[in-house]
Amino acid sequence: MNSPAVHSVERVVFSVPEIAPAEKFYTAFGLDVRRDGNRLDLYTHGHPHRWMTVLANGRPKALQYLSFGIHADDAAAFQDRIATLGIGCVPHASGTADGLWLKSPDGVCFQLVVADKVSPDQKTTPAQRPAASRANAASPMRSQALPVHPRWLSHVLLFTPDVQRMLDFCERVLGLRLSDRSGDLVAFLHTPHGSDHHLFAFVKSNAPGLHHTSWDVGSLDDVGEGSEQLRAAGFTEGWGVGRHVLGSNYFYYARDPWGSFAEYSFDIDFVPAGAAWPSGDYPPEDSFYLWGPAVPEWFVVNTEGVPPAACPPTAAKAPTRSRA
């Protein structure tokens, strides 16, 4: 790669009013939830990586910061780039001193850490489903359905007041590349190191915020059974099951207790390392979903609504390897 680029979303950190509803929601969603007081660290079952941290602070839900993985050989170039642009910031109060800290044009703190690549290196493959208990039947009995457990974090979508500004920032600073967009409404980006159709994405809103995290599952049945799993646990609001156009993945979005979403995603398009993806700019009707139920009005509501606390500017320092 001639220009340094982040290779993975290393971790998503946000805060909520109370920790118990978060623990219940993400356990029902099928994640490996590890609680320590007013903090949750979220893993996928059988995977060593910590994908997300949820903190309870008694205040309305708010995105705190995002951490991205970079290769060690790119660290010095990223450090120079951040210093030249004057966008460095002190470490977030809930973060660590590891890596390089910078702020986006929306005022959101980003952290770049030297870490192993955790975004996929090839297109997702279907999981092997257990054999049905009935002779000559493909479907298991409802009472014998196994819990749905996501395999990894596929992507993150944020709200932004200015999609073009954030797209320019992600290309110029983070080294990401445009996959597809719909004017100034939404943009999807991948890493040149190889990732799903979008590793990171933005949708227009009045303020920054977290819209959803998306989690890969092993089959279309997992998408549907996951939606049922959440309804059985009392989380009845969501959108799907359906199929997207840009990215092509099957989806179900579960609405969390704070108005944002966790998505089950299966069979998303993949952009191999170094590939030239033919990005396009599509009208809204050809950029959202191919089929599925009507979109709820609250699906595009930004419940954060106000910008996060600003990151005080400072010089960026050399990154150390993540201890995630």
BALOBA-1460 file (C-alpha; in Angstrom, 3 decimals):
// residues 324
<rec num="1" residu="m" x="0.000" y="0.000" z="0.000"/>
<rec num="2" residu="n" x="1.438" y="3.400" z="-0.935"/>
<rec num="3" residu="s" x="-0.662" y="5.292" z="1.597"/>
<rec num="4" residu="p" x="-1.292" y="4.137" z="5.179"/>
<rec num="5" residu="a" x="-4.801" y="2.980" z="5.977"/>
<rec num="6" residu="v" x="-6.577" y="1.611" z="9.027"/>
<rec num="7" residu="h" x="-7.340" y="-2.085" z="8.641"/>
<rec num="8" residu="s" x="-10.075" y="-2.765" z="11.237"/>
<rec num="9" residu="v" x="-12.525" y="-1.274" z="13.653"/>
<rec num="10" residu="e" x="-10.694" y="-2.215" z="16.837"/>
<rec num="11" residu="r" x="-13.346" y="-1.168" z="19.364"/>
<rec num="12" residu="v" x="-16.505" y="0.915" z="19.771"/>
<rec num="13" residu="v" x="-17.005" y="2.697" z="23.105"/>
<rec num="14" residu="f" x="-20.240" y="4.369" z="24.139"/>
<rec num="15" residu="s" x="-22.072" y="5.205" z="27.347"/>
<rec num="16" residu="v" x="-25.631" y="4.598" z="28.563"/>
<rec num="17" residu="p" x="-27.624" y="5.657" z="31.629"/>
<rec num="18" residu="e" x="-27.738" y="2.223" z="33.327"/>
<rec num="19" residu="i" x="-25.728" y="-0.934" z="32.819"/>
<rec num="20" residu="a" x="-28.403" y="-3.590" z="33.536"/>
<rec num="21" residu="p" x="-30.513" y="-2.911" z="30.397"/>
<rec num="22" residu="a" x="-27.354" y="-3.037" z="28.282"/>
<rec num="23" residu="e" x="-26.341" y="-6.356" z="29.808"/>
<rec num="24" residu="k" x="-29.794" y="-7.808" z="29.136"/>
<rec num="25" residu="f" x="-29.952" y="-6.526" z="25.544"/>
<rec num="26" residu="y" x="-26.524" y="-7.684" z="24.386"/>
<rec num="27" residu="t" x="-26.869" y="-11.036" z="26.125"/>
<rec num="28" residu="a" x="-30.180" y="-11.551" z="24.304"/>
<rec num="29" residu="f" x="-28.500" y="-10.471" z="21.061"/>
<rec num="30" residu="g" x="-26.093" y="-13.371" z="21.482"/>
<rec num="31" residu="l" x="-22.821" y="-11.719" z="22.453"/>
<rec num="32" residu="d" x="-20.364" y="-12.839" z="25.145"/>
<rec num="33" residu="v" x="-21.059" y="-10.102" z="27.705"/>
<rec num="34" residu="r" x="-18.517" y="-9.566" z="30.472"/>
<rec num="35" residu="r" x="-19.553" y="-7.184" z="33.241"/>
<rec num="36" residu="d" x="-17.337" y="-5.357" z="35.717"/>
<rec num="37" residu="g" x="-19.424" y="-2.964" z="37.791"/>
<rec num="38" residu="n" x="-20.774" y="-0.259" z="35.487"/>
<rec num="39" residu="r" x="-18.805" y="-1.503" z="32.479"/>
<rec num="40" residu="l" x="-19.520" y="-4.157" z="29.869"/>
<rec num="41" residu="d" x="-16.917" y="-5.575" z="27.505"/>
<rec num="42" residu="l" x="-18.507" y="-7.313" z="24.527"/>
<rec num="43" residu="y" x="-16.980" y="-10.284" z="22.739"/>
<rec num="44" residu="t" x="-18.330" y="-12.792" z="20.254"/>
<rec num="45" residu="h" x="-18.462" y="-16.361" z="21.545"/>
<rec num="46" residu="g" x="-15.251" y="-18.238" z="20.796"/>
<rec num="47" residu="h" x="-13.367" y="-15.145" z="19.561"/>
<rec num="48" residu="p" x="-10.676" y="-13.512" z="21.738"/>
<rec num="49" residu="h" x="-11.216" y="-9.957" z="20.525"/>
<rec num="50" residu="r" x="-13.041" y="-7.293" z="22.554"/>
<rec num="51" residu="w" x="-15.250" y="-5.538" z="20.018"/>
<rec num="52" residu="m" x="-17.131" y="-3.040" z="22.132"/>
<rec num="53" residu="t" x="-17.265" y="-1.439" z="25.568"/>
<rec num="54" residu="v" x="-20.415" y="-0.012" z="27.153"/>
<rec num="55" residu="l" x="-20.103" y="2.318" z="30.140"/>
<rec num="56" residu="a" x="-22.911" y="3.438" z="32.462"/>
<rec num="57" residu="n" x="-22.675" y="7.026" z="33.717"/>
<rec num="58" residu="g" x="-26.241" y="8.054" z="34.528"/>
<rec num="59" residu="r" x="-26.494" y="10.283" z="31.449"/>
<rec num="60" residu="p" x="-28.231" y="9.788" z="28.087"/>
<rec num="61" residu="k" x="-26.642" y="7.373" z="25.635"/>
<rec num="62" residu="a" x="-23.619" y="8.864" z="23.845"/>
<rec num="63" residu="l" x="-20.855" y="7.692" z="21.540"/>
<rec num="64" residu="q" x="-17.541" y="8.176" z="23.343"/>
<rec num="65" residu="y" x="-14.842" y="7.115" z="20.883"/>
<rec num="66" residu="l" x="-13.850" y="4.647" z="18.190"/>
<rec num="67" residu="s" x="-10.579" y="2.764" z="18.026"/>
<rec num="68" residu="f" x="-9.095" y="1.593" z="14.705"/>
<rec num="69" residu="g" x="-6.344" y="-0.952" z="14.116"/>
<rec num="70" residu="i" x="-3.276" y="-0.040" z="12.070"/>
<rec num="71" residu="h" x="-0.163" y="-1.930" z="10.980"/>
<rec num="72" residu="a" x="3.110" y="-1.159" z="12.756"/>
<rec num="73" residu="d" x="4.770" y="-0.144" z="9.480"/>
<rec num="74" residu="d" x="2.162" y="2.616" z="9.046"/>
<rec num="75" residu="a" x="2.443" y="4.137" z="12.524"/>
<rec num="76" residu="a" x="5.061" y="6.777" z="11.730"/>
<rec num="77" residu="a" x="3.210" y="7.922" z="8.607"/>
<rec num="78" residu="f" x="-0.039" y="8.259" z="10.553"/>
<rec num="79" residu="q" x="1.767" y="10.209" z="13.270"/>
<rec num="80" residu="d" x="3.173" y="12.630" z="10.699"/>
<rec num="81" residu="r" x="-0.186" y="12.994" z="8.969"/>
<rec num="82" residu="i" x="-2.013" y="13.812" z="12.202"/>
<rec num="83" residu="a" x="0.643" y="16.301" z="13.269"/>
<rec num="84" residu="t" x="0.694" y="18.021" z="9.868"/>
<rec num="85" residu="l" x="-3.069" y="18.433" z="9.884"/>
<rec num="86" residu="g" x="-3.127" y="19.550" z="13.522"/>
<rec num="87" residu="i" x="-5.919" y="17.165" z="14.486"/>
<rec num="88" residu="g" x="-4.305" y="15.336" z="17.400"/>
<rec num="89" residu="c" x="-6.091" y="15.248" z="20.752"/>
<rec num="90" residu="v" x="-5.436" y="13.989" z="24.258"/>
<rec num="91" residu="p" x="-6.629" y="10.454" z="25.077"/>
<rec num="92" residu="h" x="-10.315" y="10.170" z="25.834"/>
<rec num="93" residu="a" x="-11.102" y="10.155" z="29.557"/>
<rec num="94" residu="s" x="-12.455" y="6.589" z="29.330"/>
<rec num="95" residu="g" x="-9.658" y="5.363" z="27.057"/>
<rec num="96" residu="t" x="-5.981" y="4.519" z="27.458"/>
<rec num="97" residu="a" x="-2.836" y="6.392" z="26.492"/>
<rec num="98" residu="d" x="-2.069" y="3.773" z="23.827"/>
<rec num="99" residu="g" x="-1.694" y="4.789" z="20.228"/>
<rec num="100" residu="l" x="-2.506" y="7.969" z="18.374"/>
<rec num="101" residu="w" x="-5.491" y="10.094" z="19.337"/>
<rec num="102" residu="l" x="-7.190" y="12.469" z="16.926"/>
<rec num="103" residu="k" x="-10.548" y="14.126" z="16.454"/>
<rec num="104" residu="s" x="-12.845" y="13.946" z="13.463"/>
<rec num="105" residu="p" x="-14.438" y="17.048" z="11.906"/>
<rec num="106" residu="d" x="-17.546" y="16.144" z="13.941"/>
<rec num="107" residu="g" x="-15.546" y="16.355" z="17.180"/>
<rec num="108" residu="v" x="-15.589" y="12.604" z="17.817"/>
<rec num="109" residu="c" x="-12.429" y="11.086" z="19.315"/>
<rec num="110" residu="f" x="-10.685" y="8.405" z="17.259"/>
<rec num="111" residu="q" x="-7.806" y="6.228" z="18.440"/>
<rec num="112" residu="l" x="-5.340" y="4.468" z="16.139"/>
<rec num="113" residu="v" x="-3.534" y="1.506" z="17.695"/>
<rec num="114" residu="v" x="-1.044" y="-0.998" z="16.335"/>
<rec num="115" residu="a" x="-3.017" y="-4.240" z="16.465"/>
<rec num="116" residu="d" x="-3.689" y="-7.460" z="14.608"/>
<rec num="117" residu="k" x="-6.199" y="-7.218" z="11.769"/>
<rec num="118" residu="v" x="-9.635" y="-8.409" z="12.909"/>
<rec num="119" residu="s" x="-11.659" y="-7.413" z="9.857"/>
<rec num="120" residu="p" x="-12.179" y="-10.437" z="7.570"/>
<rec num="121" residu="d" x="-9.677" y="-11.312" z="4.844"/>
<rec num="122" residu="q" x="-12.234" y="-13.009" z="2.619"/>
<rec num="123" residu="k" x="-15.955" y="-13.033" z="1.954"/>
<rec num="124" residu="t" x="-18.013" y="-14.487" z="4.751"/>
<rec num="125" residu="t" x="-18.866" y="-18.167" z="4.360"/>
<rec num="126" residu="p" x="-22.094" y="-19.765" z="5.589"/>
<rec num="127" residu="a" x="-21.895" y="-21.647" z="8.874"/>
<rec num="128" residu="q" x="-22.617" y="-25.352" z="8.975"/>
<rec num="129" residu="r" x="-26.078" y="-25.780" z="10.439"/>
<rec num="130" residu="p" x="-26.868" y="-28.769" z="12.656"/>
<rec num="131" residu="a" x="-28.902" y="-31.537" z="11.097"/>
<rec num="132" residu="a" x="-32.642" y="-31.393" z="11.670"/>
<rec num="133" residu="s" x="-34.051" y="-33.897" z="14.127"/>
<rec num="134" residu="r" x="-36.905" y="-34.888" z="11.778"/>
<rec num="135" residu="a" x="-36.329" y="-37.330" z="8.968"/>
<rec num="136" residu="n" x="-36.319" y="-35.748" z="5.489"/>
<rec num="137" residu="a" x="-36.775" y="-32.256" z="6.983"/>
<rec num="138" residu="a" x="-34.477" y="-29.274" z="6.532"/>
<rec num="139" residu="s" x="-35.805" y="-27.184" z="9.408"/>
<rec num="140" residu="p" x="-35.278" y="-28.010" z="13.080"/>
<rec num="141" residu="m" x="-38.155" y="-27.994" z="15.529"/>
<rec num="142" residu="r" x="-38.796" y="-24.565" z="17.012"/>
<rec num="143" residu="s" x="-38.208" y="-25.954" z="20.511"/>
<rec num="144" residu="q" x="-34.811" y="-27.278" z="19.393"/>
<rec num="145" residu="a" x="-33.505" y="-24.123" z="17.699"/>
<rec num="146" residu="l" x="-30.016" y="-23.229" z="18.929"/>
<rec num="147" residu="p" x="-29.129" y="-19.733" z="20.208"/>
<rec num="148" residu="v" x="-27.814" y="-17.325" z="17.569"/>
<rec num="149" residu="h" x="-24.288" y="-16.070" z="18.275"/>
<rec num="150" residu="p" x="-22.681" y="-13.464" z="15.965"/>
<rec num="151" residu="r" x="-19.189" y="-14.283" z="14.688"/>
<rec num="152" residu="w" x="-17.538" y="-10.849" z="14.505"/>
<rec num="153" residu="l" x="-18.204" y="-7.129" z="14.164"/>
<rec num="154" residu="s" x="-18.754" y="-6.369" z="10.487"/>
<rec num="155" residu="h" x="-19.112" y="-2.579" z="10.486"/>
<rec num="156" residu="v" x="-20.163" y="0.574" z="12.296"/>
<rec num="157" residu="l" x="-22.450" y="3.327" z="11.017"/>
<rec num="158" residu="l" x="-22.391" y="6.801" z="12.562"/>
<rec num="159" residu="f" x="-24.602" y="9.845" z="12.225"/>
<rec num="160" residu="t" x="-22.930" y="12.995" z="10.891"/>
<rec num="161" residu="p" x="-24.126" y="16.506" z="10.047"/>
<rec num="162" residu="d" x="-21.960" y="16.481" z="6.897"/>
<rec num="163" residu="v" x="-21.467" y="13.227" z="4.979"/>
<rec num="164" residu="q" x="-19.081" y="14.722" z="2.398"/>
<rec num="165" residu="r" x="-16.867" y="16.250" z="5.087"/>
<rec num="166" residu="m" x="-16.588" y="12.939" z="6.922"/>
<rec num="167" residu="l" x="-15.982" y="11.074" z="3.659"/>
<rec num="168" residu="d" x="-13.101" y="13.435" z="2.830"/>
<rec num="169" residu="f" x="-11.678" y="12.945" z="6.337"/>
<rec num="170" residu="c" x="-11.892" y="9.150" z="6.181"/>
<rec num="171" residu="e" x="-10.188" y="9.030" z="2.791"/>
<rec num="172" residu="r" x="-7.519" y="11.632" z="3.532"/>
<rec num="173" residu="v" x="-6.702" y="10.754" z="7.149"/>
<rec num="174" residu="l" x="-7.754" y="7.146" z="7.756"/>
<rec num="175" residu="g" x="-6.935" y="5.888" z="4.257"/>
<rec num="176" residu="l" x="-10.369" y="4.325" z="3.760"/>
<rec num="177" residu="r" x="-11.941" y="4.140" z="0.297"/>
<rec num="178" residu="l" x="-15.443" y="4.847" z="-0.898"/>
<rec num="179" residu="s" x="-17.487" y="1.747" z="-1.697"/>
<rec num="180" residu="d" x="-20.797" y="3.414" z="-2.567"/>
<rec num="181" residu="r" x="-22.885" y="6.439" z="-1.607"/>
<rec num="182" residu="s" x="-26.212" y="8.149" z="-2.099"/>
<rec num="183" residu="g" x="-25.463" y="11.855" z="-2.562"/>
<rec num="184" residu="d" x="-25.079" y="13.615" z="0.763"/>
<rec num="185" residu="l" x="-27.365" y="11.145" z="2.578"/>
<rec num="186" residu="v" x="-25.116" y="8.140" z="3.208"/>
<rec num="187" residu="a" x="-21.619" y="6.862" z="2.363"/>
<rec num="188" residu="f" x="-20.030" y="3.418" z="2.806"/>
<rec num="189" residu="l" x="-16.267" y="2.853" z="3.071"/>
<rec num="190" residu="h" x="-13.898" y="-0.124" z="3.016"/>
<rec num="191" residu="t" x="-10.226" y="-0.563" z="3.831"/>
<rec num="192" residu="p" x="-7.701" y="-1.262" z="1.050"/>
<rec num="193" residu="h" x="-6.359" y="-4.044" z="3.298"/>
<rec num="194" residu="g" x="-9.510" y="-6.057" z="2.538"/>
<rec num="195" residu="s" x="-12.864" y="-5.876" z="4.323"/>
<rec num="196" residu="d" x="-16.583" y="-6.230" z="3.952"/>
<rec num="197" residu="h" x="-18.274" y="-3.777" z="1.542"/>
<rec num="198" residu="h" x="-18.290" y="-1.320" z="4.404"/>
<rec num="199" residu="l" x="-16.113" y="-1.313" z="7.464"/>
<rec num="200" residu="f" x="-17.313" y="2.180" z="8.335"/>
<rec num="201" residu="a" x="-20.275" y="4.262" z="7.151"/>
<rec num="202" residu="f" x="-22.079" y="7.574" z="7.702"/>
<rec num="203" residu="v" x="-25.650" y="8.765" z="7.427"/>
<rec num="204" residu="k" x="-26.797" y="12.373" z="7.541"/>
<rec num="205" residu="s" x="-28.307" y="13.725" z="10.756"/>
<rec num="206" residu="n" x="-28.397" y="16.891" z="12.848"/>
<rec num="207" residu="a" x="-25.477" y="15.806" z="15.043"/>
<rec num="208" residu="p" x="-22.867" y="13.050" z="15.470"/>
<rec num="209" residu="g" x="-23.874" y="9.797" z="17.120"/>
<rec num="210" residu="l" x="-23.921" y="6.020" z="16.880"/>
<rec num="211" residu="h" x="-26.644" y="4.619" z="14.613"/>
<rec num="212" residu="h" x="-25.734" y="0.933" z="14.661"/>
<rec num="213" residu="t" x="-23.132" y="-1.754" z="15.013"/>
<rec num="214" residu="s" x="-23.439" y="-4.669" z="12.572"/>
<rec num="215" residu="w" x="-22.547" y="-8.250" z="13.463"/>
<rec num="216" residu="d" x="-21.870" y="-11.085" z="11.032"/>
<rec num="217" residu="v" x="-23.882" y="-14.272" z="11.424"/>
<rec num="218" residu="g" x="-23.616" y="-17.544" z="9.555"/>
<rec num="219" residu="s" x="-26.889" y="-17.842" z="7.650"/>
<rec num="220" residu="l" x="-30.116" y="-16.178" z="6.627"/>
<rec num="221" residu="d" x="-31.800" y="-18.446" z="9.171"/>
<rec num="222" residu="d" x="-29.551" y="-16.906" z="11.836"/>
<rec num="223" residu="v" x="-30.827" y="-13.473" z="10.863"/>
<rec num="224" residu="g" x="-34.437" y="-14.598" z="11.216"/>
<rec num="225" residu="e" x="-33.909" y="-16.737" z="14.294"/>
<rec num="226" residu="g" x="-31.918" y="-13.921" z="15.901"/>
<rec num="227" residu="s" x="-34.867" y="-11.578" z="15.458"/>
<rec num="228" residu="e" x="-37.096" y="-14.151" z="17.159"/>
<rec num="229" residu="q" x="-34.533" y="-14.634" z="19.913"/>
<rec num="230" residu="l" x="-34.709" y="-10.923" z="20.737"/>
<rec num="231" residu="r" x="-38.499" y="-10.782" z="20.635"/>
<rec num="232" residu="a" x="-38.641" y="-13.702" z="23.068"/>
<rec num="233" residu="a" x="-36.389" y="-11.710" z="25.420"/>
<rec num="234" residu="g" x="-38.728" y="-8.708" z="25.292"/>
<rec num="235" residu="f" x="-36.947" y="-6.617" z="22.642"/>
<rec num="236" residu="t" x="-39.783" y="-6.364" z="20.173"/>
<rec num="237" residu="e" x="-38.840" y="-3.271" z="18.170"/>
<rec num="238" residu="g" x="-36.708" y="-3.701" z="15.085"/>
<rec num="239" residu="w" x="-36.562" y="-3.539" z="11.315"/>
<rec num="240" residu="g" x="-36.309" y="-6.550" z="9.024"/>
<rec num="241" residu="v" x="-35.835" y="-9.229" z="7.991"/>
<rec num="242" residu="g" x="-34.787" y="-7.770" z="4.646"/>
<rec num="243" residu="r" x="-31.992" y="-7.439" z="2.118"/>
<rec num="244" residu="h" x="-29.889" y="-4.372" z="1.456"/>
<rec num="245" residu="v" x="-28.888" y="-3.101" z="-1.974"/>
<rec num="246" residu="l" x="-25.512" y="-1.474" z="-1.213"/>
<rec num="247" residu="g" x="-23.575" y="-4.276" z="0.472"/>
<rec num="248" residu="s" x="-26.216" y="-6.864" z="-0.549"/>
<rec num="249" residu="n" x="-26.432" y="-8.327" z="2.961"/>
<rec num="250" residu="y" x="-29.514" y="-9.787" z="4.607"/>
<rec num="251" residu="f" x="-30.385" y="-7.889" z="7.789"/>
<rec num="252" residu="y" x="-32.373" y="-7.519" z="10.936"/>
<rec num="253" residu="y" x="-31.904" y="-4.412" z="13.097"/>
<rec num="254" residu="a" x="-32.787" y="-4.790" z="16.771"/>
<rec num="255" residu="r" x="-33.628" y="-1.506" z="18.484"/>
<rec num="256" residu="d" x="-31.759" y="-1.198" z="21.763"/>
<rec num="257" residu="p" x="-33.090" y="0.476" z="24.943"/>
<rec num="258" residu="w" x="-31.593" y="3.850" z="23.888"/>
<rec num="259" residu="g" x="-32.923" y="4.078" z="20.320"/>
<rec num="260" residu="s" x="-29.869" y="2.881" z="18.390"/>
<rec num="261" residu="f" x="-29.453" y="-0.547" z="16.793"/>
<rec num="262" residu="a" x="-27.539" y="-3.805" z="16.652"/>
<rec num="263" residu="e" x="-27.763" y="-5.525" z="13.266"/>
<rec num="264" residu="y" x="-27.555" y="-9.193" z="12.365"/>
<rec num="265" residu="s" x="-25.873" y="-9.297" z="8.936"/>
<rec num="266" residu="f" x="-25.322" y="-12.207" z="6.569"/>
<rec num="267" residu="d" x="-23.693" y="-12.529" z="3.146"/>
<rec num="268" residu="i" x="-22.380" y="-8.978" z="2.719"/>
<rec num="269" residu="d" x="-20.299" y="-8.111" z="-0.358"/>
<rec num="270" residu="f" x="-16.535" y="-8.257" z="0.127"/>
<rec num="271" residu="v" x="-13.739" y="-6.035" z="-1.220"/>
<rec num="272" residu="p" x="-10.429" y="-7.973" z="-1.421"/>
<rec num="273" residu="a" x="-7.144" y="-6.349" z="-0.440"/>
<rec num="274" residu="g" x="-5.890" y="-4.029" z="-3.185"/>
<rec num="275" residu="a" x="-9.032" y="-4.445" z="-5.307"/>
<rec num="276" residu="a" x="-10.455" y="-1.514" z="-7.249"/>
<rec num="277" residu="w" x="-14.097" y="-1.491" z="-6.191"/>
<rec num="278" residu="p" x="-16.339" y="0.304" z="-8.751"/>
<rec num="279" residu="s" x="-17.989" y="2.759" z="-6.372"/>
<rec num="280" residu="g" x="-21.228" y="4.430" z="-7.379"/>
<rec num="281" residu="d" x="-23.524" y="7.279" z="-6.371"/>
<rec num="282" residu="y" x="-27.086" y="5.974" z="-6.324"/>
<rec num="283" residu="p" x="-30.526" y="7.558" z="-5.828"/>
<rec num="284" residu="p" x="-32.110" y="6.856" z="-2.416"/>
<rec num="285" residu="e" x="-34.564" y="4.284" z="-3.781"/>
<rec num="286" residu="d" x="-31.637" y="2.234" z="-5.131"/>
<rec num="287" residu="s" x="-29.384" y="2.572" z="-2.110"/>
<rec num="288" residu="f" x="-31.315" y="1.290" z="0.879"/>
<rec num="289" residu="y" x="-33.066" y="-2.073" z="0.686"/>
<rec num="290" residu="l" x="-34.247" y="-4.473" z="-1.981"/>
<rec num="291" residu="w" x="-37.004" y="-6.081" z="0.051"/>
<rec num="292" residu="g" x="-38.308" y="-6.097" z="3.603"/>
<rec num="293" residu="p" x="-40.979" y="-4.482" z="5.755"/>
<rec num="294" residu="a" x="-41.643" y="-0.750" z="5.721"/>
<rec num="295" residu="v" x="-38.961" y="1.310" z="7.450"/>
<rec num="296" residu="p" x="-40.092" y="2.510" z="10.909"/>
<rec num="297" residu="e" x="-40.030" y="6.282" z="11.356"/>
<rec num="298" residu="w" x="-37.707" y="5.933" z="14.347"/>
<rec num="299" residu="f" x="-35.074" y="4.046" z="12.336"/>
<rec num="300" residu="v" x="-33.310" y="7.245" z="11.287"/>
<rec num="301" residu="v" x="-33.799" y="9.235" z="14.514"/>
<rec num="302" residu="n" x="-30.568" y="10.307" z="16.202"/>
<rec num="303" residu="t" x="-31.319" y="9.950" z="19.904"/>
<rec num="304" residu="e" x="-27.974" y="11.478" z="20.890"/>
<rec num="305" residu="g" x="-28.834" y="14.765" z="19.227"/>
<rec num="306" residu="v" x="-25.999" y="16.867" z="20.604"/>
<rec num="307" residu="p" x="-22.279" y="16.807" z="19.760"/>
<rec num="308" residu="p" x="-20.019" y="14.821" z="22.117"/>
<rec num="309" residu="a" x="-17.606" y="16.589" z="24.430"/>
<rec num="310" residu="a" x="-14.751" y="18.091" z="22.438"/>
<rec num="311" residu="c" x="-11.325" y="16.478" z="22.512"/>
<rec num="312" residu="p" x="-8.716" y="18.995" z="23.736"/>
<rec num="313" residu="p" x="-6.104" y="19.369" z="20.962"/>
<rec num="314" residu="t" x="-2.564" y="18.184" z="21.592"/>
<rec num="315" residu="a" x="0.396" y="16.726" z="19.719"/>
<rec num="316" residu="a" x="0.027" y="13.111" z="18.661"/>
<rec num="317" residu="k" x="2.530" y="10.614" z="20.040"/>
<rec num="318" residu="a" x="3.845" y="7.347" z="18.664"/>
<rec num="319" residu="p" x="1.387" y="4.447" z="19.075"/>
<rec num="320" residu="t" x="1.934" y="1.322" z="21.119"/>
<rec num="321" residu="r" x="0.362" y="-2.064" z="20.469"/>
<rec num="322" residu="s" x="-3.190" y="-2.392" z="21.677"/>
<rec num="323" residu="r" x="-3.746" y="-4.353" z="24.857"/>
<rec num="324" residu="a" x="-7.371" y="-5.098" z="23.917"/>
